[in-house]
């Protein structure tokens, strides 16, 4: 299933490299500065729980399943061809 992950990292000076590394473990693409589309067999709650350890208590995280229909401009950060495969 395809999911969108969005986050707001609110603690200045923190190292969030481990969060990004964790997100990259899933098949997916970064679409904006703080949003990714990933494909995984996990449930949304399981995906969410796997990311929480890498956030500070005041950071924000949103995870939601995506449908097969999506539309975007060509200027997303990720590759459009790769994004298309995530919705199959």
N, CA, C and O atoms as a GROMACS GRO file, in nm:
protein
  352
    1UNK      N    1   0.083  -0.118   0.000
    1UNK     CA    2   0.000   0.000   0.000
    1UNK      C    3   0.088   0.125   0.000
    1UNK      O    4   0.199   0.124   0.053
    2UNK      N    5   0.037   0.229  -0.059
    2UNK     CA    6   0.109   0.356  -0.062
    2UNK      C    7   0.062   0.445   0.052
    2UNK      O    8  -0.057   0.449   0.084
    3UNK      N    9   0.156   0.515   0.111
    3UNK     CA   10   0.128   0.606   0.222
    3UNK      C   11   0.196   0.739   0.199
    3UNK      O   12   0.299   0.746   0.131
    4UNK      N   13   0.140   0.843   0.256
    4UNK     CA   14   0.208   0.971   0.261
    4UNK      C   15   0.255   0.992   0.404
    4UNK      O   16   0.181   0.968   0.499
    5UNK      N   17   0.378   1.037   0.416
    5UNK     CA   18   0.437   1.073   0.545
    5UNK      C   19   0.470   1.221   0.537
    5UNK      O   20   0.544   1.264   0.448
    6UNK      N   21   0.418   1.298   0.629
    6UNK     CA   22   0.455   1.439   0.639
    6UNK      C   23   0.497   1.467   0.782
    6UNK      O   24   0.450   1.403   0.876
    7UNK      N   25   0.588   1.564   0.796
    7UNK     CA   26   0.638   1.595   0.930
    7UNK      C   27   0.679   1.741   0.938
    7UNK      O   28   0.713   1.804   0.838
    8UNK      N   29   0.675   1.793   1.060
    8UNK     CA   30   0.731   1.923   1.094
    8UNK      C   31   0.833   1.896   1.204
    8UNK      O   32   0.798   1.848   1.311
    9UNK      N   33   0.957   1.928   1.177
    9UNK     CA   34   1.065   1.907   1.273
    9UNK      C   35   1.092   2.041   1.341
    9UNK      O   36   1.149   2.132   1.280
   10UNK      N   37   1.050   2.053   1.465
   10UNK     CA   38   1.043   2.183   1.531
   10UNK      C   39   1.160   2.216   1.622
   10UNK      O   40   1.173   2.331   1.664
   11UNK      N   41   1.245   2.122   1.654
   11UNK     CA   42   1.356   2.148   1.744
   11UNK      C   43   1.478   2.193   1.662
   11UNK      O   44   1.537   2.112   1.592
   12UNK      N   45   1.515   2.320   1.672
   12UNK     CA   46   1.630   2.368   1.595
   12UNK      C   47   1.759   2.302   1.640
   12UNK      O   48   1.778   2.273   1.759
   13UNK      N   49   1.847   2.278   1.546
   13UNK     CA   50   1.977   2.221   1.577
   13UNK      C   51   1.978   2.072   1.602
   13UNK      O   52   2.082   2.017   1.636
   14UNK      N   53   1.866   2.005   1.585
   14UNK     CA   54   1.859   1.861   1.606
   14UNK      C   55   1.906   1.787   1.480
   14UNK      O   56   1.897   1.840   1.369
   15UNK      N   57   1.953   1.667   1.500
   15UNK     CA   58   1.999   1.583   1.389
   15UNK      C   59   1.888   1.485   1.354
   15UNK      O   60   1.860   1.392   1.430
   16UNK      N   61   1.826   1.505   1.240
   16UNK     CA   62   1.716   1.419   1.196
   16UNK      C   63   1.758   1.321   1.088
   16UNK      O   64   1.673   1.264   1.020
   17UNK      N   65   1.888   1.301   1.072
   17UNK     CA   66   1.937   1.210   0.969
   17UNK      C   67   1.882   1.068   0.987
   17UNK      O   68   1.852   1.000   0.889
   18UNK      N   69   1.869   1.024   1.112
   18UNK     CA   70   1.820   0.888   1.138
   18UNK      C   71   1.674   0.874   1.096
   18UNK      O   72   1.633   0.766   1.051
   19UNK      N   73   1.594   0.979   1.111
   19UNK     CA   74   1.455   0.977   1.063
   19UNK      C   75   1.453   0.959   0.912
   19UNK      O   76   1.378   0.875   0.861
   20UNK      N   77   1.532   1.035   0.842
   20UNK     CA   78   1.537   1.027   0.696
   20UNK      C   79   1.587   0.888   0.652
   20UNK      O   80   1.533   0.830   0.558
   21UNK      N   81   1.688   0.836   0.720
   21UNK     CA   82   1.738   0.702   0.690
   21UNK      C   83   1.628   0.598   0.707
   21UNK      O   84   1.614   0.508   0.625
   22UNK      N   85   1.549   0.611   0.814
   22UNK     CA   86   1.440   0.517   0.839
   22UNK      C   87   1.336   0.524   0.729
   22UNK      O   88   1.290   0.422   0.679
   23UNK      N   89   1.298   0.645   0.690
   23UNK     CA   90   1.200   0.662   0.582
   23UNK      C   91   1.252   0.600   0.452
   23UNK      O   92   1.177   0.538   0.378
   24UNK      N   93   1.380   0.618   0.425
   24UNK     CA   94   1.440   0.565   0.303
   24UNK      C   95   1.442   0.412   0.300
   24UNK      O   96   1.458   0.353   0.193
   25UNK      N   97   1.426   0.348   0.416
   25UNK     CA   98   1.420   0.201   0.419
   25UNK      C   99   1.296   0.149   0.346
   25UNK      O  100   1.295   0.035   0.299
   26UNK      N  101   1.194   0.233   0.336
   26UNK     CA  102   1.073   0.196   0.264
   26UNK      C  103   1.090   0.236   0.119
   26UNK      O  104   1.162   0.330   0.088
   27UNK      N  105   1.024   0.166   0.031
   27UNK     CA  106   1.029   0.198  -0.110
   27UNK      C  107   0.950   0.327  -0.131
   27UNK      O  108   0.830   0.329  -0.104
   28UNK      N  109   1.014   0.432  -0.178
   28UNK     CA  110   0.940   0.556  -0.192
   28UNK      C  111   1.020   0.671  -0.246
   28UNK      O  112   1.135   0.656  -0.288
   29UNK      N  113   0.956   0.788  -0.245
   29UNK     CA  114   1.016   0.910  -0.299
   29UNK      C  115   0.981   1.028  -0.211
   29UNK      O  116   0.870   1.038  -0.159
   30UNK      N  117   1.078   1.118  -0.195
   30UNK     CA  118   1.053   1.245  -0.129
   30UNK      C  119   0.981   1.334  -0.229
   30UNK      O  120   1.025   1.347  -0.344
   31UNK      N  121   0.869   1.397  -0.187
   31UNK     CA  122   0.792   1.478  -0.282
   31UNK      C  123   0.800   1.627  -0.251
   31UNK      O  124   0.786   1.709  -0.342
   32UNK      N  125   0.820   1.664  -0.126
   32UNK     CA  126   0.846   1.803  -0.087
   32UNK      C  127   0.949   1.800   0.024
   32UNK      O  128   0.997   1.693   0.060
   33UNK      N  129   0.984   1.914   0.078
   33UNK     CA  130   1.087   1.920   0.181
   33UNK      C  131   1.054   1.835   0.304
   33UNK      O  132   1.146   1.788   0.371
   34UNK      N  133   0.927   1.816   0.334
   34UNK     CA  134   0.892   1.738   0.453
   34UNK      C  135   0.780   1.638   0.426
   34UNK      O  136   0.698   1.611   0.513
   35UNK      N  137   0.776   1.585   0.305
   35UNK     CA  138   0.674   1.485   0.271
   35UNK      C  139   0.733   1.379   0.180
   35UNK      O  140   0.811   1.407   0.089
   36UNK      N  141   0.693   1.255   0.207
   36UNK     CA  142   0.737   1.139   0.131
   36UNK      C  143   0.617   1.055   0.093
   36UNK      O  144   0.517   1.054   0.166
   37UNK      N  145   0.625   0.985  -0.018
   37UNK     CA  146   0.530   0.880  -0.053
   37UNK      C  147   0.610   0.751  -0.048
   37UNK      O  148   0.713   0.738  -0.113
   38UNK      N  149   0.560   0.654   0.029
   38UNK     CA  150   0.630   0.527   0.044
   38UNK      C  151   0.534   0.412   0.019
   38UNK      O  152   0.412   0.428   0.029
   39UNK      N  153   0.589   0.298  -0.012
   39UNK     CA  154   0.510   0.176  -0.030
   39UNK      C  155   0.560   0.073   0.069
   39UNK      O  156   0.680   0.047   0.079
   40UNK      N  157   0.467   0.014   0.144
   40UNK     CA  158   0.502  -0.085   0.245
   40UNK      C  159   0.382  -0.176   0.272
   40UNK      O  160   0.269  -0.141   0.241
   41UNK      N  161   0.410  -0.289   0.329
   41UNK     CA  162   0.302  -0.380   0.370
   41UNK      C  163   0.254  -0.347   0.512
   41UNK      O  164   0.156  -0.405   0.559
   42UNK      N  165   0.322  -0.256   0.579
   42UNK     CA  166   0.280  -0.217   0.714
   42UNK      C  167   0.148  -0.143   0.711
   42UNK      O  168   0.110  -0.085   0.609
   43UNK      N  169   0.076  -0.144   0.823
   43UNK     CA  170  -0.042  -0.060   0.841
   43UNK      C  171   0.006   0.081   0.873
   43UNK      O  172   0.121   0.100   0.914
   44UNK      N  173  -0.081   0.179   0.855
   44UNK     CA  174  -0.045   0.318   0.884
   44UNK      C  175   0.005   0.334   1.027
   44UNK      O  176   0.103   0.403   1.052
   45UNK      N  177  -0.063   0.269   1.121
   45UNK     CA  178  -0.023   0.281   1.262
   45UNK      C  179   0.115   0.220   1.285
   45UNK      O  180   0.193   0.271   1.366
   46UNK      N  181   0.147   0.112   1.216
   46UNK     CA  182   0.278   0.049   1.230
   46UNK      C  183   0.388   0.135   1.168
   46UNK      O  184   0.496   0.148   1.225
   47UNK      N  185   0.359   0.194   1.054
   47UNK     CA  186   0.453   0.285   0.990
   47UNK      C  187   0.479   0.405   1.081
   47UNK      O  188   0.593   0.444   1.103
   48UNK      N  189   0.372   0.464   1.132
   48UNK     CA  190   0.381   0.576   1.225
   48UNK      C  191   0.469   0.538   1.345
   48UNK      O  192   0.562   0.611   1.379
   49UNK      N  193   0.439   0.426   1.407
   49UNK     CA  194   0.513   0.382   1.526
   49UNK      C  195   0.661   0.358   1.496
   49UNK      O  196   0.745   0.377   1.584
   50UNK      N  197   0.693   0.318   1.375
   50UNK     CA  198   0.833   0.293   1.340
   50UNK      C  199   0.913   0.422   1.326
   50UNK      O  200   1.036   0.421   1.334
   51UNK      N  201   0.844   0.535   1.306
   51UNK     CA  202   0.912   0.664   1.287
   51UNK      C  203   0.921   0.746   1.415
   51UNK      O  204   1.011   0.828   1.430
   52UNK      N  205   0.829   0.725   1.508
   52UNK     CA  206   0.823   0.804   1.631
   52UNK      C  207   0.955   0.807   1.709
   52UNK      O  208   0.991   0.913   1.761
   53UNK      N  209   1.029   0.696   1.720
   53UNK     CA  210   1.153   0.702   1.798
   53UNK      C  211   1.257   0.803   1.747
   53UNK      O  212   1.350   0.837   1.820
   54UNK      N  213   1.241   0.849   1.624
   54UNK     CA  214   1.339   0.940   1.564
   54UNK      C  215   1.298   1.087   1.573
   54UNK      O  216   1.364   1.174   1.517
   55UNK      N  217   1.188   1.114   1.643
   55UNK     CA  218   1.136   1.250   1.656
   55UNK      C  219   1.145   1.299   1.800
   55UNK      O  220   1.149   1.220   1.894
   56UNK      N  221   1.150   1.431   1.815
   56UNK     CA  222   1.140   1.493   1.947
   56UNK      C  223   0.993   1.503   1.985
   56UNK      O  224   0.906   1.493   1.898
   57UNK      N  225   0.965   1.522   2.111
   57UNK     CA  226   0.826   1.522   2.160
   57UNK      C  227   0.742   1.636   2.101
   57UNK      O  228   0.620   1.624   2.096
   58UNK      N  229   0.804   1.744   2.056
   58UNK     CA  230   0.727   1.855   2.002
   58UNK      C  231   0.717   1.852   1.848
   58UNK      O  232   0.654   1.940   1.790
   59UNK      N  233   0.778   1.754   1.783
   59UNK     CA  234   0.769   1.741   1.637
   59UNK      C  235   0.631   1.688   1.598
   59UNK      O  236   0.561   1.628   1.678
   60UNK      N  237   0.594   1.712   1.472
   60UNK     CA  238   0.466   1.666   1.420
   60UNK      C  239   0.488   1.558   1.316
   60UNK      O  240   0.585   1.562   1.240
   61UNK      N  241   0.397   1.461   1.314
   61UNK     CA  242   0.406   1.350   1.217
   61UNK      C  243   0.265   1.312   1.174
   61UNK      O  244   0.175   1.300   1.256
   62UNK      N  245   0.248   1.294   1.042
   62UNK     CA  246   0.121   1.251   0.985
   62UNK      C  247   0.149   1.139   0.887
   62UNK      O  248   0.235   1.153   0.800
   63UNK      N  249   0.076   1.028   0.901
   63UNK     CA  250   0.088   0.913   0.810
   63UNK      C  251  -0.052   0.874   0.767
   63UNK      O  252  -0.140   0.855   0.851
   64UNK      N  253  -0.073   0.861   0.635
   64UNK     CA  254  -0.204   0.823   0.586
   64UNK      C  255  -0.189   0.738   0.460
   64UNK      O  256  -0.100   0.761   0.378
   65UNK      N  257  -0.279   0.640   0.447
   65UNK     CA  258  -0.282   0.557   0.327
   65UNK      C  259  -0.332   0.641   0.209
   65UNK      O  260  -0.421   0.724   0.224
   66UNK      N  261  -0.273   0.618   0.094
   66UNK     CA  262  -0.312   0.688  -0.029
   66UNK      C  263  -0.394   0.596  -0.118
   66UNK      O  264  -0.379   0.474  -0.113
   67UNK      N  265  -0.480   0.654  -0.196
   67UNK     CA  266  -0.557   0.578  -0.294
   67UNK      C  267  -0.476   0.565  -0.422
   67UNK      O  268  -0.365   0.617  -0.432
   68UNK      N  269  -0.532   0.497  -0.519
   68UNK     CA  270  -0.463   0.478  -0.647
   68UNK      C  271  -0.466   0.604  -0.733
   68UNK      O  272  -0.397   0.610  -0.835
   69UNK      N  273  -0.543   0.703  -0.694
   69UNK     CA  274  -0.550   0.825  -0.775
   69UNK      C  275  -0.466   0.934  -0.711
   69UNK      O  276  -0.477   0.960  -0.591
   70UNK      N  277  -0.381   0.998  -0.791
   70UNK     CA  278  -0.297   1.107  -0.742
   70UNK      C  279  -0.262   1.198  -0.858
   70UNK      O  280  -0.264   1.156  -0.974
   71UNK      N  281  -0.232   1.321  -0.827
   71UNK     CA  282  -0.195   1.419  -0.929
   71UNK      C  283  -0.089   1.510  -0.869
   71UNK      O  284  -0.098   1.546  -0.752
   72UNK      N  285   0.011   1.547  -0.947
   72UNK     CA  286   0.115   1.637  -0.900
   72UNK      C  287   0.175   1.712  -1.015
   72UNK      O  288   0.164   1.673  -1.132
   73UNK      N  289   0.239   1.823  -0.980
   73UNK     CA  290   0.313   1.898  -1.080
   73UNK      C  291   0.447   1.832  -1.102
   73UNK      O  292   0.495   1.757  -1.017
   74UNK      N  293   0.507   1.860  -1.213
   74UNK     CA  294   0.635   1.796  -1.246
   74UNK      C  295   0.750   1.845  -1.160
   74UNK      O  296   0.860   1.791  -1.168
   75UNK      N  297   0.726   1.945  -1.077
   75UNK     CA  298   0.836   1.998  -0.996
   75UNK      C  299   0.843   1.939  -0.857
   75UNK      O  300   0.902   2.000  -0.767
   76UNK      N  301   0.785   1.820  -0.835
   76UNK     CA  302   0.804   1.752  -0.708
   76UNK      C  303   0.951   1.710  -0.699
   76UNK      O  304   1.018   1.696  -0.801
   77UNK      N  305   0.999   1.692  -0.577
   77UNK     CA  306   1.139   1.656  -0.558
   77UNK      C  307   1.169   1.518  -0.614
   77UNK      O  308   1.273   1.498  -0.677
   78UNK      N  309   1.079   1.423  -0.592
   78UNK     CA  310   1.100   1.286  -0.639
   78UNK      C  311   1.082   1.272  -0.789
   78UNK      O  312   1.039   1.366  -0.856
   79UNK      N  313   1.114   1.154  -0.840
   79UNK     CA  314   1.099   1.126  -0.982
   79UNK      C  315   0.955   1.087  -1.011
   79UNK      O  316   0.901   0.997  -0.946
   80UNK      N  317   0.892   1.151  -1.107
   80UNK     CA  318   0.752   1.123  -1.141
   80UNK      C  319   0.731   0.978  -1.180
   80UNK      O  320   0.630   0.918  -1.142
   81UNK      N  321   0.823   0.920  -1.255
   81UNK     CA  322   0.806   0.780  -1.296
   81UNK      C  323   0.806   0.686  -1.175
   81UNK      O  324   0.729   0.590  -1.171
   82UNK      N  325   0.891   0.714  -1.078
   82UNK     CA  326   0.895   0.633  -0.957
   82UNK      C  327   0.768   0.652  -0.877
   82UNK      O  328   0.713   0.555  -0.826
   83UNK      N  329   0.721   0.773  -0.866
   83UNK     CA  330   0.596   0.800  -0.792
   83UNK      C  331   0.480   0.722  -0.853
   83UNK      O  332   0.398   0.666  -0.780
   84UNK      N  333   0.473   0.718  -0.984
   84UNK     CA  334   0.363   0.646  -1.049
   84UNK      C  335   0.361   0.498  -1.009
   84UNK      O  336   0.253   0.440  -0.994
   85UNK      N  337   0.478   0.437  -0.992
   85UNK     CA  338   0.482   0.296  -0.956
   85UNK      C  339   0.434   0.271  -0.814
   85UNK      O  340   0.390   0.161  -0.782
   86UNK      N  341   0.440   0.372  -0.728
   86UNK     CA  342   0.397   0.354  -0.589
   86UNK      C  343   0.247   0.344  -0.576
   86UNK      O  344   0.197   0.296  -0.474
   87UNK      N  345   0.174   0.389  -0.676
   87UNK     CA  346   0.027   0.387  -0.671
   87UNK      C  347  -0.032   0.265  -0.739
   87UNK      O  348  -0.154   0.258  -0.757
   88UNK      N  349   0.050   0.170  -0.779
   88UNK     CA  350   0.000   0.050  -0.845
   88UNK      C  351  -0.024  -0.059  -0.744
   88UNK      O  352  -0.066  -0.169  -0.780
   0.00000   0.00000   0.00000
